[in-house]
Amino acid sequence: MLVLTRKQGQLINIGDDIRIKIVEIGQNFVRLGIEAPKEMPVYREELYEKLKQLNKEASQLDIEKLKDFLEIKED
């Protein structure tokens, strides 16, 4: 892990496409601004973990029960 010390207003570049700016520093928080390409999703860790969990659960659904629930008829 790379650990950096930055002051408010300073930037961190990741590759050519991602910039992180230190927007505000408070007593118990740091506010970051992140510029990244629209096709690159940026998530808070807790949201990212929840999305992974939901995707895993969705992949384990019984497709036949789901079809019945949605009343999908196959020809």
Number of C-alpha atoms within 10 A of each C-alpha: 3 3 5 6 5 11 11 13 13 11 16 13 12 10 7 7 10 13 14 16 18 17 15 13 13 7 5 5 8 11 12 15 13 16 13 15 10 7 6 9 8 13 10 7 9 8 11 13 12 11 13 11 12 11 11 11 10 11 10 8 10 9 11 10 10 11 12 10 9 9 9 10 7 5 3
